Amino acid sequence: MEIYRGARGANNVKFYESEYFVDEFNYRFAEMEFTDQDLCNGDLDAAIEFKFINRNQYKMDNVEICYFQTTLNELYKAADGRKMELEGSFGNKVKANMTVSNIEWEQLPTFTDYLRDGYEISLIGAIDFTYSNGL
């Protein structure tokens, strides 16, 4: 499986590639951890594309079996265990289902959150005027 940030055919960027597995049709992927920055650059309605690849071990080439394009908002809605249907690529009529079992959202504090909570910042500056820096 490969995950891309961006729409199909646009300037999408691959940011995740899963491990390869052989001859398993009901494969269960390990738990993955991403930030919203990884998935959609912070835009919850931006396109995220999942590609499922079949690797020919003898020819050492990859063939795309099916793909699925969604947004992070749609993944949140599907996290209740609902199946999402995947479409075949390259005109194939391949159909598959993907189930999102769980999505956890963790709000990480920003720099300003730390300041609001009362953390103090100290700044120390120094200038090196020694001869070793050159003239």
N, C-alpha and C positions, 0 to 999 in steps of 0.2 A: 504494500500500500504506500502511496505517496500522497502527501498533502501539500496543496498549493494555496498561496494567498493571492487572490485576484480571480477574475473571470476567465473562462476558457477562451483561448485565442487572444486575449489581451496580454498585457505585460504581467503575467502571473509569475510568482516566485516560489520555487519549491523550498520548503523549510523543514520537511520531515520525510524520512524514508524508513519503513519498517524492515525488520529482518525478513529473510527469505524463508519460506517453508515449502515442503514438497508433499504433494498428494493428500492434502487435507481440504475437504470441501466445507466443513463447518469449523473453520479456524476461529479461535477466540484470541484477539489481540490482547497483549498485556496492557496494563493501565498506562495511559500517556498523560503527561503533564505539560501544558502550554499556557502561556499568558495570552491575554487578548491582543497584546501587541504582536505576538507571533502569528496568531490566527488571522487577524483582520486589521492590524494597525490601529486598534482602538475604535474602529467603526463597526458597531454591532450589526449593521445591515450590509456590510461589504461581502462580496462573494468569497467563498471558501470552496475549493475543489478537492475531492477525494478521487484518486485513481487507483484501480486495482489492476495489478500487472501480473501476467503469467510469464515466467522466465523459462526459456528453453535451455536446459542444461547442456545439451549437445552442441547447439549452435551458438550458445552464449548471447542470445538476443532476447529482448523483452517485447511482449505483445500486450497492449492494453486490452483488458477484458471488458471492463465497464468503469464508468465514472459517475460521480454524483456531485452536484453543485448545490450549495446551501449557504446560509448565513449563520452567524453565531446565535442570533435571536431564534432562528428556526431549530437549531440544535438544542437550545434551552427548552423549547416547547416539546421536543421529541424525547427529552430525557426521562420521561415517565415510562419508558419501555416500549413505546410505539415503534412499529417497524417503518423504515423509510425505504422506498423502492428505488433501486439504482437502475439507470438506463444503460443500454449497451452503447458502445462507441463504434465509430466507423461504419455505421449503417447496420450493425448486427442487431438482432432482436434479443440479445441476452438480457435477462431480467434477474435481479438478485435483491435480497433484502439486507438492510443494515439496521441493527438495533443499538441505540445509544442507551446504555444501562444507567449511567449516572454522570452528572456534571456538577461539580462543586465550584462555587464562586467564592474567592477570597479577596477581599479588598486590601491591597497593600498600602501602608501609609506613605504619603508623599513627604517631601521635605518641609512643606508648609504645615502639614499635620504635626510633625515633630515640634516645630516652633510654637504652634498653638497649644500644645500640651505642656509647654514650659521648659523644654530642653534649652540649654544655653550653648552658645557657640563662642569659641575663642579663636582669634586669628593672630598668628605670630608671623611676622615677616622679617626677612634678613637680606642684606645686600653684602656680597662678598667682594671686597676691594683688594684682594691679595694679588700678588704679582703673577700667580699661576694662571690667572684668567687672561693674560696677555695685555698688551697696551692698546 
